[in-house]
Amino acid sequence: MMTRTDRRKATVESILVTAEQMRAIEARVFEAGIPVAALMEKVAGSVARRIEALLQEMPEVSRVGVLVGPGHNGGDALVVARELHFRGYAIAVYQPLSKLKALTSQHAQYLASLGVPFDEEISALEGCDLFVDGLFGFGLERPLSGAIAEAVDRLNEWDSPVLSIDLPSGLHTDTGQPLGTAVRATRTFCLGLWKLGLVQDEALAYVGTPELIDFDLPLADIEAVVSRPPALRRIVASCARSQLPLDRPQVTHKYKQGHLLLVASSRRYSGAGLLAGLAARASGVGMLSIAVPESLKLLYNGHLPEALVVGCPETETGAIAAFPEELDLQGFSAIACGPGLTLDAAVVPAILDCPVPAVLDADGLNWLAQNGTVERLSAREAPTMLTPHPGEFKRLFPQIERTEVQRCDRVRRAAVATGAIVVLKGARTAIAHPDGTVAFLPESTPALARGGTGDVLTGLLGGLVAQASVGEGAIAPLVEAAVWWHAQAGRLAARERSPLGVDARTLTDYLIASIVDL
């Protein structure tokens, strides 16, 4: 049974908010009567204690530069500066704007009375061992310009670590885009709730290591502003782990554990289906059948002896021309289609017409785009999962790509329009569901930027969906769990073998290792 404390922790760790939502939540808290000064002391005090803990591991730091803006983000930075001053660190403050909010001004006045130097030029802070960035917090809309932009660019040229409060200054809260320029932080202390911009691919070069500073926002105030279920979420490790590995009853047999049909490969791309098949095997699916061109049947039998390999008639170019007449698509728990297929294959329509859950990737997606039939997905009787990378997404949904600026909105519109679960792959993969909710993978590894790793995800996802389809499990959370599992395998492999050692074949071995590692 989850306690009230556990429920609250899971909520604040998983919810993503926009700037507008964060303003509304804070407004409710202030309307309830908490003084702004009291909240600032609590929040900034928590940040200060966290920085002090980090500094225990950084004995070389003696002088700290603090960047102070005009708003409450600057006030937080001044409280941090005060606490570090009391702990014996030499503090230097960069305050480029003379006009400050009242509370921030009071903190600046007090810190100056302690003998801490203030300067309008960033050059006065050159040589500091560490910087605390409190120039601007959430909700910034205007690009940084003039002397402040020049100061940020100069800060980014220095080698010292930078700790940003809430968001790196200059980063858009929702899109993660730099507004002209932005601080490149070593670590970002996100305040209260995770901001949407922090899980955007565009933000990764600026955020460094993100960390949530929970300052006890009332759950009632959060839920009054954020929809239930939340429209925007992070995939939290505890939720993914609760899905994995899939439960097996004591009395069962292979067909009760799902039967996946993997439709993949061609003579030109013979290895893609093998990678997907190895990943499907790691998923624990009870039975695996693989439909490949007839000429590849012996190859697949040799590498996946436990699979039922179906040799298919092939085109002159070595692609699957059709399914054998005796192959009953409706007899499978799920179908995964696309890796290495090529556009010469002629089997996608049969899969779309089959009332079985389907995972479409690679040339399965490209066939939809080429034939302009993506709208057919909304008429399917069974769940559909699309796993495009950005280029495939653009080909599938050119109108959405042209009209929606934010990645979050693009993937949401695609899911709602097609009725499919859309997995838009990237450094921070976004998963949109037909109900309009979007979940983001908050951490992964660039080691997965290797050919074939997407095929591994297709096989893993197909295997999990097949098992859910014959059991009582829900498919939607398993899609998110599969993406999380895939990333964890990559992270474990990179940790043990370095990023250079995470080829797609090796990744399949780490799928089981990463589950054991849990």
C-alpha positions in Angstrom: 0.0 0.0 0.0 1.4 3.4 -1.1 1.6 5.9 1.8 0.6 9.5 1.5 4.2 10.5 1.5 5.1 7.9 -1.2 2.1 9.1 -3.3 3.2 12.7 -3.1 6.8 11.9 -3.9 5.8 9.8 -7.0 3.5 12.7 -8.1 6.1 15.4 -7.9 8.8 13.3 -9.5 6.6 12.4 -12.5 4.7 15.6 -13.3 6.0 18.0 -15.8 4.6 21.6 -15.8 4.6 24.5 -18.1 5.4 28.1 -17.0 1.7 28.9 -16.9 0.9 25.9 -14.7 3.8 26.7 -12.3 2.6 30.3 -11.9 -1.0 29.1 -11.1 0.3 26.6 -8.5 2.4 29.2 -6.8 -0.5 31.7 -6.9 -2.7 29.2 -5.0 0.0 28.8 -2.4 0.4 32.5 -1.9 -3.4 33.0 -1.8 -3.5 30.4 0.9 -1.4 32.7 3.1 2.2 31.6 3.0 4.4 34.7 3.0 6.6 35.1 -0.1 9.6 35.7 2.2 9.0 32.5 4.1 8.8 30.5 0.9 12.0 32.0 -0.4 13.9 31.2 2.7 12.6 27.6 2.6 13.4 27.1 -1.1 16.7 28.9 -1.2 17.7 27.3 2.1 17.2 23.8 0.5 19.3 24.8 -2.5 22.0 26.2 -0.2 22.1 23.0 1.8 22.4 20.9 -1.4 25.2 23.1 -2.7 27.0 22.8 0.6 26.8 19.1 0.4 28.3 19.1 -3.1 31.0 21.5 -1.9 32.1 18.9 0.6 33.4 16.9 -2.3 35.0 19.9 -3.9 37.8 21.1 -1.5 39.3 23.2 -4.3 36.4 25.6 -4.2 37.0 28.7 -2.0 35.6 31.6 -4.1 32.0 31.5 -5.4 30.6 33.8 -8.0 26.8 34.5 -7.7 24.8 35.8 -10.6 21.8 37.8 -9.4 18.8 38.8 -11.5 16.0 41.3 -10.6 13.3 38.7 -9.6 12.8 36.1 -7.0 15.2 33.8 -8.7 17.8 36.5 -7.9 16.5 36.5 -4.3 17.0 32.8 -4.1 20.6 33.2 -5.3 21.2 35.9 -2.7 20.0 33.7 0.1 22.4 31.0 -1.2 25.2 33.5 -1.3 24.4 34.6 2.3 24.5 31.0 3.6 27.8 30.2 1.8 29.3 33.4 3.1 28.4 32.2 6.6 30.1 28.9 5.9 33.4 30.7 5.1 33.3 30.9 1.3 34.5 34.1 -0.4 31.5 35.4 -2.3 31.4 37.8 -5.3 28.1 39.0 -6.7 27.4 40.0 -10.3 24.2 42.1 -10.4 23.8 43.7 -13.8 20.4 45.4 -13.1 19.9 48.0 -10.3 16.2 47.7 -10.2 15.2 44.6 -8.1 11.9 43.3 -6.7 11.4 44.4 -3.1 12.3 41.2 -1.4 15.3 40.6 -3.6 16.5 44.1 -2.9 16.3 43.5 0.8 18.4 40.4 0.5 20.9 42.3 -1.6 21.1 45.1 1.0 21.7 42.7 3.8 24.4 40.7 1.9 26.2 44.0 1.0 26.1 44.9 4.7 28.1 41.8 5.4 30.9 43.1 3.2 30.2 40.9 0.2 31.2 42.8 -3.0 28.7 43.5 -5.8 29.6 44.4 -9.3 27.8 45.2 -12.6 30.6 43.6 -14.7 30.9 39.9 -15.0 34.7 40.3 -15.3 34.9 40.9 -11.6 34.0 37.3 -11.0 36.6 35.9 -13.3 38.7 33.4 -11.4 35.9 32.1 -9.2 36.0 28.4 -8.5 32.3 27.9 -8.9 29.3 29.9 -10.0 25.6 30.0 -8.8 23.3 31.2 -11.6 20.3 33.1 -10.4 19.8 35.6 -13.2 16.4 34.4 -14.5 14.0 31.6 -13.5 11.0 30.1 -15.1 8.7 32.1 -17.4 11.4 34.0 -19.3 10.1 34.9 -22.8 12.4 37.6 -24.1 15.8 36.8 -25.5 18.8 37.8 -23.5 20.6 40.8 -25.1 23.1 43.5 -24.6 25.5 43.3 -21.6 23.7 40.4 -20.0 23.9 38.2 -23.1 27.6 39.1 -23.3 28.1 38.2 -19.7 26.4 34.8 -20.2 28.6 34.1 -23.2 31.7 35.0 -21.2 30.6 32.8 -18.3 30.2 29.9 -20.7 33.8 30.4 -21.9 35.1 29.8 -18.3 36.0 26.4 -17.0 34.5 26.6 -13.6 31.3 24.6 -12.7 28.0 26.5 -12.9 25.0 25.6 -10.7 21.7 27.0 -12.0 18.7 27.7 -9.8 15.4 26.3 -11.3 16.5 26.7 -15.0 19.7 27.8 -16.7 19.2 31.5 -17.3 18.1 32.2 -20.9 16.4 28.8 -21.4 12.7 28.8 -22.3 10.7 27.0 -19.7 8.5 25.1 -22.1 10.5 24.5 -25.2 14.0 24.2 -23.7 15.3 26.5 -26.5 17.9 29.1 -25.6 16.5 32.6 -25.9 19.3 34.1 -27.8 21.9 32.6 -25.5 21.7 30.7 -22.2 23.9 29.6 -19.3 25.5 26.2 -19.9 25.1 24.7 -16.4 26.9 21.9 -14.9 23.9 21.1 -12.6 20.4 22.5 -12.5 18.3 22.6 -9.3 14.7 22.5 -10.6 12.4 24.0 -8.0 9.2 22.4 -6.8 8.2 20.6 -10.0 10.0 19.5 -13.1 9.7 22.1 -15.9 8.8 20.9 -19.4 11.8 22.5 -21.0 14.2 20.3 -19.1 13.2 17.1 -20.9 13.5 18.6 -24.4 16.4 17.6 -26.6 17.2 21.2 -27.2 17.9 21.8 -23.5 20.4 19.1 -22.9 23.5 21.1 -23.9 22.5 23.7 -21.2 21.0 21.7 -18.2 23.9 19.5 -17.2 22.7 17.2 -14.4 19.1 18.0 -13.4 18.0 17.6 -9.8 14.6 18.3 -8.3 14.5 20.5 -5.1 11.1 19.5 -3.5 9.9 22.3 -1.2 6.6 20.6 -0.2 4.1 22.2 -2.6 0.7 20.9 -1.4 -0.6 18.0 -3.5 -4.1 19.6 -3.5 -2.7 22.7 -5.2 -0.8 20.7 -7.7 -3.7 18.6 -8.6 -6.1 21.6 -8.8 -3.9 23.0 -11.7 -2.6 19.8 -13.3 -5.1 17.4 -14.9 -5.5 13.9 -13.7 -3.9 11.9 -15.2 -1.3 14.6 -15.8 -1.1 15.6 -19.5 2.7 15.8 -19.3 4.8 13.3 -17.4 8.3 12.0 -16.8 8.7 8.2 -17.0 9.7 7.6 -13.4 11.9 4.6 -12.7 9.6 3.2 -10.0 6.7 3.1 -12.4 8.7 1.4 -15.1 10.1 -1.1 -12.6 6.6 -1.9 -11.4 5.9 -3.3 -14.9 9.1 -5.3 -15.3 9.7 -8.1 -15.5 6.2 -9.2 -16.5 4.6 -11.5 -13.9 4.2 -15.2 -14.8 1.7 -17.4 -13.1 3.0 -20.7 -11.6 0.9 -22.7 -14.1 1.3 -21.5 -17.6 2.6 -22.5 -21.0 4.3 -20.8 -24.0 1.2 -19.6 -25.8 -0.1 -18.0 -22.7 3.0 -15.9 -22.6 2.3 -14.4 -26.0 3.1 -15.1 -29.6 4.9 -12.4 -31.5 5.2 -12.3 -35.3 8.2 -10.2 -36.3 8.1 -9.1 -40.0 11.5 -7.9 -41.0 14.6 -7.9 -43.1 15.5 -8.2 -46.8 18.6 -9.4 -48.6 20.0 -5.9 -48.4 19.3 -5.5 -44.7 19.5 -9.0 -43.3 20.7 -8.1 -39.8 17.9 -5.7 -38.7 15.4 -8.5 -38.1 18.1 -10.5 -36.2 18.6 -7.6 -33.8 14.8 -7.2 -33.3 14.5 -11.0 -32.8 17.2 -11.1 -30.1 15.5 -8.3 -28.3 12.1 -10.0 -28.5 13.7 -13.1 -27.0 14.9 -11.0 -24.1 11.4 -9.7 -23.5 10.3 -13.1 -22.3 7.7 -13.6 -25.0 6.4 -17.2 -25.0 6.7 -17.8 -28.7 8.5 -15.9 -31.4 7.8 -16.3 -35.2 9.8 -14.3 -37.7 8.7 -13.7 -41.3 11.7 -13.1 -43.6 12.5 -13.5 -47.3 12.9 -17.2 -48.1 16.6 -16.8 -48.9 17.3 -15.7 -45.3 15.5 -18.6 -43.6 18.7 -20.6 -42.9 20.5 -17.6 -41.5 17.7 -16.9 -39.0 17.4 -20.5 -38.0 21.1 -20.5 -37.1 21.0 -17.4 -35.0 17.6 -17.8 -33.4 17.0 -21.6 -33.1 14.0 -21.2 -30.7 12.1 -19.0 -33.2 9.7 -20.3 -35.8 11.1 -18.8 -39.0 8.7 -18.3 -41.8 10.2 -18.1 -45.3 8.2 -15.7 -47.5 8.1 -15.3 -51.3 10.4 -12.5 -52.2 10.8 -9.8 -54.8 13.7 -9.5 -57.3 15.3 -7.1 -54.9 15.1 -9.6 -52.0 12.2 -8.1 -50.1 9.1 -9.9 -48.8 6.7 -10.0 -51.6 3.8 -11.6 -49.7 2.9 -13.8 -46.7 2.5 -17.5 -47.3 -1.1 -18.5 -47.6 -1.0 -20.7 -44.6 0.2 -17.9 -42.3 -2.7 -16.8 -40.2 -2.0 -13.2 -38.9 -4.9 -13.3 -36.5 -3.3 -16.2 -34.7 -0.6 -14.0 -33.2 -0.8 -12.0 -30.0 1.0 -9.0 -31.6 2.9 -8.1 -34.8 6.1 -6.0 -35.1 6.9 -4.9 -38.6 9.6 -2.8 -40.3 13.3 -3.4 -39.4 15.2 -3.9 -42.7 12.0 -4.5 -44.7 12.6 -2.0 -47.5 9.9 -0.2 -49.4 9.7 -3.1 -52.0 8.0 -5.2 -49.4 4.2 -5.6 -49.9 3.0 -6.8 -46.5 2.1 -3.7 -44.6 -1.6 -3.5 -45.8 -2.3 -7.0 -44.5 -0.9 -6.1 -41.1 -3.0 -2.9 -41.0 -6.1 -4.9 -41.8 -5.5 -7.5 -39.1 -7.2 -6.9 -35.7 -4.0 -7.6 -33.8 -1.8 -5.1 -31.8 0.9 -3.9 -34.2 4.3 -2.1 -33.7 5.4 -0.3 -36.8 8.9 0.9 -37.2 11.4 1.8 -40.0 10.1 0.8 -43.4 6.8 -0.1 -41.9 6.5 3.7 -41.2 8.1 4.7 -44.5 5.5 2.6 -46.4 2.7 4.5 -44.6 4.4 7.8 -45.5 5.1 6.9 -49.1 1.5 5.7 -49.7 -0.1 8.5 -47.8 -2.1 6.0 -45.7 -1.3 7.0 -42.2 -4.9 8.0 -41.7 -5.8 4.3 -42.0 -4.5 3.8 -38.5 -7.5 5.4 -36.8 -9.7 2.7 -38.2 -7.7 -0.2 -36.8 -9.6 -2.4 -34.3 -6.4 -3.2 -32.3 -3.8 -0.9 -30.7 -1.1 0.5 -32.9 2.4 1.7 -31.8 4.5 3.9 -34.1 8.2 4.3 -33.3 9.6 7.0 -35.6 12.8 8.9 -35.3 12.5 12.6 -36.2 13.1 12.1 -40.0 10.4 9.4 -40.2 8.0 11.5 -38.1 8.5 14.4 -40.5 7.7 12.1 -43.5 4.6 10.6 -41.7 3.2 13.9 -40.5 4.4 16.7 -42.7 1.5 19.0 -41.9 2.0 18.6 -38.1 5.7 19.2 -38.5 5.0 22.4 -40.4 2.4 23.8 -38.0 3.6 22.8 -34.5 6.7 24.4 -33.1 7.0 22.4 -29.9 8.0 18.7 -30.1 5.5 17.9 -27.3 2.6 19.3 -29.4 3.7 17.6 -32.5 3.8 14.1 -31.0 0.5 14.7 -29.2 -1.3 15.7 -32.3 0.0 12.7 -34.2 -1.3 10.3 -31.5 -4.7 11.9 -31.3 -5.1 12.0 -35.1 -4.1 8.4 -35.6 -5.4 6.8 -32.4 -1.9 5.2 -32.1 0.7 5.4 -29.4 3.5 7.4 -31.0 7.0 6.9 -29.7 9.1 9.8 -31.1 12.7 8.7 -30.5 15.4 11.1 -29.5 17.8 11.9 -26.7 14.7 12.4 -24.6 12.1 10.1 -26.2 8.5 11.4 -26.1 5.6 9.0 -26.0 2.2 10.3 -26.8 -1.0 8.4 -26.2 -4.4 8.8 -28.0 -5.9 10.5 -25.0 -3.5 13.4 -25.5 -1.1 12.6 -22.6 2.6 12.7 -23.3 5.4 11.0 -21.3 9.1 11.8 -21.6 12.1 9.6 -21.0 14.1 11.8 -18.6 17.5 10.1 -19.0 19.2 8.0 -21.6 22.7 7.8 -23.2 24.2 9.1 -26.5 25.8 5.6 -26.7 22.5 4.5 -28.2 23.2 6.7 -31.3 24.2 3.6 -33.2 22.7 1.8 -36.2 20.4 -1.0 -35.2 19.5 0.2 -31.7 16.0 1.2 -32.9 15.5 -2.4 -34.2 16.3 -3.6 -30.7 13.5 -1.4 -29.3 11.1 -2.7 -31.9 11.7 -6.3 -30.9 11.6 -5.6 -27.2 8.4 -3.6 -27.5 6.8 -6.2 -29.7 7.6 -8.9 -27.2 6.1 -7.0 -24.3 3.0 -6.1 -26.2 2.4 -9.7 -27.2 2.6 -10.8 -23.6 0.2 -8.1 -22.5 -2.3 -8.9 -25.2 -2.8 -12.5 -23.9 -2.8 -11.5 -20.2 -4.4 -8.8 -18.2 -1.7 -6.2 -18.6 -2.4 -2.8 -20.1 -0.4 -2.0 -23.2 0.1 1.7 -22.7 2.3 1.5 -19.6 4.3 -1.3 -21.2 5.3 1.0 -24.1 6.8 3.4 -21.6 8.4 0.6 -19.7 10.0 -0.8 -22.9 11.5 2.6 -23.8 12.8 2.9 -20.2 14.2 -0.6 -20.3 15.9 -0.1 -23.6 17.6 3.1 -22.3 18.7 1.4 -19.0 20.3 -1.4 -21.0 22.2 1.3 -23.0 23.3 3.1 -19.8 24.5 -0.1 -18.1 26.4 -1.1 -21.3 28.0 2.3 -21.5 29.0 2.2 -17.9 30.7 -1.2 -18.2 32.0 -1.0 -21.8 32.2 2.8 -22.4 30.0 4.5 -25.1 32.2 2.9 -27.8 31.2 -0.6 -26.7 27.4 -0.2 -27.1 26.8 -1.6 -30.5 23.2 -2.9 -31.2 24.2 -6.6 -30.9 25.8 -5.9 -27.5 22.8 -3.9 -26.4 20.6 -7.0 -26.7 22.8 -8.8 -24.2 22.4 -6.0 -21.7 18.6 -6.1 -21.8 18.6 -9.0 -19.4 21.6 -7.7 -17.5 19.8 -4.4 -16.9 16.8 -6.1 -15.4 19.0 -8.2 -13.1 20.8 -4.9 -12.2 17.5 -3.6 -10.8 
